[in-house]
């Protein structure tokens, strides 16, 4: 696979764009991780709420158990402490739910911030680079396989802009038909240059 042009200016542009694309991809991934770590810090409140609820539940359960053992009045006194223990369990569950919600939010935001821009960069940058690499590889293979200059010149006649063709010769098709070697080589070089391959 041929990833870079044989021509210095085009190759420099390709390398510059590749480096910039990789820098932007790394920056978006870093930003996604950073936002994830910021949001995940909000779970501390849920942890504290869960711990407070668990501690309150345990305390109320212990008090209820201790007072419940008092003869005659134990059963009646225990009820409010059991209710308070249930309230602590509810607070504990709310703290756990808050942590799960924050973790899901952090993951969603982190992935959204990192993945969507990276996909956009890959579509805008990588797809054209792959197309260039395939086109350049095919052109290089044509040259290496000894494909005739006339075939490459014919491809140039069918694919290049008319103003570019007439800059080589006033009637490039007629020159191709009569086998004008200079025009044919110029046309072949033009076709190869558009694919980033130098005619040797």
C-alpha positions as CSV (number, residue, x, y, z in Angstrom):
1,X,0.0,0.0,0.0
2,X,1.3,3.4,-0.9
3,X,0.3,6.0,1.7
4,X,2.2,9.1,0.6
5,X,2.8,10.9,-2.6
6,X,6.1,10.9,-4.5
7,X,5.8,14.7,-4.8
8,X,7.2,16.7,-2.0
9,X,4.5,19.4,-1.6
10,X,1.7,16.9,-1.7
11,X,3.5,14.5,0.6
12,X,4.1,17.4,3.1
13,X,0.4,18.3,3.0
14,X,-0.5,14.6,3.6
15,X,1.9,14.2,6.6
16,X,0.7,17.6,8.1
17,X,-3.0,16.5,7.8
18,X,-2.2,13.1,9.2
19,X,-0.4,14.6,12.2
20,X,-3.2,17.1,12.8
21,X,-5.9,14.4,12.6
22,X,-4.1,12.2,15.1
23,X,-3.6,15.2,17.4
24,X,-7.3,16.1,17.2
25,X,-8.3,12.4,17.8
26,X,-6.0,12.3,20.9
27,X,-7.4,15.7,22.1
28,X,-11.1,14.5,21.8
29,X,-10.3,11.2,23.6
30,X,-8.5,13.1,26.4
31,X,-11.4,15.5,26.7
32,X,-13.9,12.6,26.9
33,X,-11.8,11.0,29.7
34,X,-11.5,14.3,31.5
35,X,-15.2,14.9,31.4
36,X,-15.8,11.4,32.6
37,X,-13.5,11.8,35.5
38,X,-15.2,15.2,36.4
39,X,-18.7,13.7,36.4
40,X,-17.7,10.5,38.1
41,X,-16.5,12.7,41.1
42,X,-20.2,13.4,41.7
43,X,-20.6,9.9,43.0
44,X,-19.0,11.0,46.2
45,X,-22.3,12.5,47.3
46,X,-24.1,9.2,46.6
47,X,-21.4,7.3,48.6
48,X,-21.9,9.6,51.6
49,X,-25.6,9.2,51.3
50,X,-25.4,5.5,51.1
51,X,-23.0,5.3,54.1
52,X,-25.2,7.7,56.1
53,X,-28.2,5.6,55.4
54,X,-26.5,2.4,56.2
55,X,-25.2,3.8,59.5
56,X,-28.5,5.2,60.5
57,X,-30.3,1.9,59.6
58,X,-27.8,0.0,61.7
59,X,-28.0,2.3,64.6
60,X,-31.8,2.3,64.6
61,X,-31.9,-1.5,64.3
62,X,-29.5,-1.9,67.2
63,X,-31.5,0.5,69.4
64,X,-34.7,-1.3,68.4
65,X,-33.2,-4.7,69.2
66,X,-32.0,-3.5,72.6
67,X,-35.2,-1.8,73.6
68,X,-37.2,-4.6,72.2
69,X,-35.8,-6.9,74.9
70,X,-37.3,-4.8,77.7
71,X,-40.1,-6.7,79.3
72,X,-43.7,-5.5,78.9
73,X,-42.9,-2.4,76.9
74,X,-40.3,-3.7,74.4
75,X,-42.6,-4.7,71.6
76,X,-44.3,-1.3,71.6
77,X,-41.1,0.7,71.7
78,X,-39.4,-1.2,68.9
79,X,-41.9,-0.2,66.2
80,X,-40.7,3.5,65.7
81,X,-37.1,2.3,65.6
82,X,-37.9,-0.3,63.0
83,X,-39.6,2.4,60.9
84,X,-36.6,4.7,61.3
85,X,-34.4,1.8,60.2
86,X,-36.5,1.4,57.1
87,X,-36.0,5.1,56.4
88,X,-32.2,4.6,56.7
89,X,-32.5,1.7,54.2
90,X,-34.4,3.9,51.8
91,X,-31.6,6.6,52.1
92,X,-29.0,3.9,51.6
93,X,-30.8,2.7,48.4
94,X,-31.1,6.2,47.1
95,X,-27.4,6.8,47.6
96,X,-26.6,3.6,45.6
97,X,-29.0,4.6,42.9
98,X,-27.4,8.0,42.7
99,X,-24.0,6.4,42.2
100,X,-25.3,4.2,39.3
101,X,-27.0,7.2,37.7
102,X,-23.9,9.3,37.9
103,X,-21.7,6.5,36.6
104,X,-24.1,6.0,33.6
105,X,-24.1,9.8,32.9
106,X,-20.3,9.9,33.1
107,X,-19.9,7.0,30.7
108,X,-22.4,8.5,28.3
109,X,-20.9,11.9,28.3
110,X,-17.4,10.7,28.1
111,X,-18.1,8.4,25.2
112,X,-20.3,11.0,23.5
113,X,-17.6,13.7,23.7
114,X,-14.8,11.3,22.6
115,X,-16.5,9.0,20.1
116,X,-18.7,11.3,17.9
117,X,-15.9,13.8,17.0
118,X,-13.4,10.9,16.4
119,X,-15.9,9.3,14.0
120,X,-16.3,12.6,12.2
121,X,-12.6,13.0,11.9
122,X,-12.1,9.5,10.6
123,X,-14.8,10.0,8.0
124,X,-13.4,13.4,6.8
125,X,-9.7,12.4,7.0
126,X,-9.3,8.6,6.9
127,X,-11.7,7.8,4.0
128,X,-9.9,10.2,1.5
129,X,-6.5,8.9,2.7
130,X,-7.6,5.3,2.1
131,X,-8.9,6.3,-1.4
132,X,-5.6,8.0,-2.2
133,X,-3.6,5.0,-0.9
134,X,-5.6,2.6,-3.1
135,X,-5.4,4.9,-6.2
136,X,-1.6,5.4,-5.7
137,X,-1.1,1.7,-5.2
138,X,-3.0,0.8,-8.3
139,X,-1.1,3.5,-10.3
140,X,2.3,2.2,-8.9
141,X,1.3,-1.3,-9.9
142,X,0.5,-0.2,-13.4
143,X,3.9,1.4,-13.8
144,X,5.7,-1.5,-12.1
145,X,3.8,-4.0,-14.4
146,X,5.1,-2.2,-17.4
147,X,1.8,-0.7,-18.4
148,X,2.2,1.3,-21.6
149,X,2.5,5.0,-21.5
150,X,-0.3,5.1,-24.1
151,X,-2.7,3.5,-21.6
152,X,-1.8,6.0,-18.9
153,X,-2.1,8.8,-21.4
154,X,-5.6,7.5,-22.4
155,X,-6.6,7.5,-18.8
156,X,-5.5,11.1,-18.5
157,X,-7.5,12.0,-21.6
158,X,-10.6,10.5,-20.0
159,X,-10.2,11.8,-16.5
160,X,-8.3,15.1,-16.4
161,X,-9.8,18.6,-16.9
162,X,-9.8,19.9,-20.5
163,X,-7.8,23.1,-19.5
164,X,-5.1,20.9,-18.0
165,X,-5.0,18.7,-21.1
166,X,-4.8,21.6,-23.6
167,X,-1.9,23.1,-21.6
168,X,0.1,20.0,-22.7
169,X,-1.1,20.2,-26.4
170,X,-3.7,22.1,-28.3
171,X,-5.2,18.8,-29.5
172,X,-4.1,16.1,-27.0
173,X,-6.4,13.4,-28.5
174,X,-4.9,13.9,-32.0
175,X,-1.4,13.7,-30.5
176,X,-2.3,10.5,-28.6
177,X,-3.7,9.0,-31.9
178,X,-0.6,9.8,-33.8
179,X,1.6,8.4,-30.9
180,X,3.4,11.7,-30.1
181,X,5.9,10.4,-27.5
182,X,6.4,13.7,-25.8
183,X,2.7,14.4,-25.4
184,X,2.0,10.8,-24.4
185,X,4.7,10.9,-21.7
186,X,3.3,14.3,-20.4
187,X,-0.2,12.9,-20.3
188,X,0.9,9.7,-18.5
189,X,2.9,11.8,-16.0
190,X,-0.2,14.0,-15.5
191,X,-2.3,10.9,-14.8
192,X,0.3,9.5,-12.4
193,X,0.8,12.8,-10.6
194,X,-2.9,13.0,-9.8
195,X,-2.4,9.6,-8.1
196,X,0.8,10.7,-6.3
197,X,3.2,8.6,-8.4
198,X,6.2,9.9,-10.3
199,X,6.8,8.7,-13.8
200,X,10.3,7.3,-13.9
